[in-house]
Amino acid sequence: MTNRGTMANCAILLILVGCSAASPAQVEQVSTYECSGGKTFTVRRDPTVATVDYGEQSFQLSRRSSSLGMRYSSKGASLIIDGDFAVFATDKILNLKLCKERLT
């Protein structure tokens, strides 16, 4: 095979490898928050969605733009995460404040 043929094959291989490479996986981050009064909730989140598990209830929230931390919300529920702290509220759950991430 000539140098020209080898170089062409290498170029095609590089293009194929580059095109087939998957984008980095959307890594799910899981955190549990402990709030004043002994209440806890768990958050599973990726860059676009957060799922909050509180007791027997589960809430799926979409990421929203925010000037303060990361904000996720849906109709009737909101979550704001700022560093190690979080606030979660729904139209029925209003007492989850002063929540700090539990370090494992």
N, C-alpha and C positions, 0 to 999 in steps of 0.2 A: 504494500500500500504506500502511496506517496505521502510526503509531508502534507500536501494540500488536502488529501483525502482524510488523513489522520486529524488534522486541525478541524476540518468540517465535521467529522464525527464527534470530536470533543465538544465543539460548539453546540451541536444538536443535543448531545447528552446533557450539557449544562442547562440548556433551555428547558429540556424535559424535566430535569430534576427541579429546577426553579419553579416550573409551572405546577408540578405535582405536589410540592411541599405544602402541607396543610398549615393554615395559620395557627398561631399558638392557641392552645386549648383555653376555653373560657373556664378558668379555675374558680371553683365554688369555694367561698370562704364561709366558715361556720363559727359563730361566736355566741356565747351565752352571757347575758347581762343580768346582774343582781341589782335589784332596786331597793330603795328604802322601804321598810315594812316587810322585808323578806321575800318579796315577789321576784320571779325570774321569767325571762323569755329568751328564746333562741332565735337567731337570725341566720339564715342561709342566703348568701348573696353572691351575685356575679356583677359585672359592670352594668347590667341593664335591669335586673330584677332582684328583689329581695322577698323571701318568704319568712314571715314571723310566726313562730309557734308559741302560743301562750295558753297554757292549760290544754284543754281539748280542742281549742280553736286554732285555725291556721289562716293567715292572711297573705295574699300575694300582692306585692306592691311594685309599681314601675318606678324606675329612677327618673327624677326630675332635676332640672337645673336648680342650683342653690348657691348662694354666696356664703353659706354657713355649712361646712361639713358636707356630708352626702345625704340627700333627701330622697326618700321613696314614698310614694303615696298611691292610693286608690280611692274609690268612692267610699268614704266612711272610715279611712284609716291612714295614719301618717307615721313615718319613722325618720328621725334625724340622727345620724351618727357623726360625731365630731371627736376624732381621736379615740380615746378609751371610753367615752361617754355616749349614751344614747337616750333618746326620748321616744316613747311609743305611745300613741293614743288612737282610740277609735271613737265612734259615736257613743259607745257604751263603756269603754275602758278609759278612764281619765287619770288614774292614780299611779301610772308607771313613770315616775320621775326620779331624778338622782340615781340613774342606772349606770353602773360601771361594768366594763367587760371583765368577766371572770377569766383569770389567767390559768391555763392548764399546765 
